[in-house]
Amino acid sequence: MVIELLMTMKKILKPSQEQLNQLQVEYQAEIEKLATEQGIWEDTTKFFVRARK
């Protein structure tokens, strides 16, 4: 059980190039579903901060 968990964690933390490519394809497909002519609505709060010492 522990070894299986460690192997799964390794796959998640260090995906192969093939897994990264598949993730990119799936992500792009999801973004295209959300996109409109005006862009993509993202309902999250963002803070743009500028600091100087």
N, C-alpha and C positions, 0 to 999 in steps of 0.2 A: 504494500500500500504506500509506504513512504517513498519507495523508489519510483513508483508510478507518478506520484505527486511531483517529485523532483524532476522527472523527465518532462512532465507537462509544463512545469514552471520554466524549464530551460527552453522549450519550444516557444513559450509566450515571450520570454525576455530576450531571446535571440532567434527571431524568425529567419527562415531561409529566404533567399532572394525570390524564390517562387512564391512563398507565402506573402512577401511584401508586394510583389506584383499583383497577386490576386486581391489583396486588401485594397490596393490602389484602384483596381478595376471596379470593385464593389462600391468603394467610396464615391468614385466618379458617377456611377449609376444612380446612387442615392441623391447626390447633389443635383444631377440633371432632372430628377423627378420633382425636386423642390423649386427649381429655377423658373422664373417668369421673365417677361420682357424687361421688367423693372429691377430684376436681380433676385436675391434670396432674402427672405425675411428671417432675421435671427433675433429672437426675443430673449436676449440675455443682457445683463448689466456689464458694462465695461468701464474701467477707470483708466483714463489717460493722464498720467502724472508726470510732471516735470519737476525736478528738484535741482537745487544748486547749493553748494556749500560755501 
